[in-house]
Amino acid sequence: MPLLSHPFLYSPPADPWLSPVYVDDDLLILDKPSGLLTVPGKTPDLADCLEARAMAEWPGARIVHRLDMDTSGILVMARNPAAQR
């Protein structure tokens, strides 16, 4: 029997699509809901993630840390290379 690369159906929450808590020129702080990946998975069906949603709204936003898919909470992104360092 072949092994599945991801034996679950990914169904990320659509509402709210994105929940910013704080935004300035350097930081983007988002409330990540449970069930949403922080970064995209390895297959196209796992592309919807907090990083992609944030980059659509704030191009150049960069991940500083991750939360597990099933974990909800506050996630910090940098808005420029200096803030990421």
Stockholm file with secondary structure:
# STOCKHOLM 1.0

chainA/1-85         MPLLSHPFLYSPPADPWLSPVYVDDDLLILDKPSGLLTVPGKTPDLADCLEARAMAEWPGARIVHRLDMDTSGILVMARNPAAQR
#=GR chainA/1-85 SS CCCCSCCSCCCCCCSSSCCEEEECSSEEEEEECTTCBSSCCSSGGGCCBHHHHHHHHSTTCEECCCCCTTCCEEEEEESSHHHHC
#=GC SS_cons        CCCCSCCSCCCCCCSSSCCEEEECSSEEEEEECTTCBSSCCSSGGGCCBHHHHHHHHSTTCEECCCCCTTCCEEEEEESSHHHHC
//
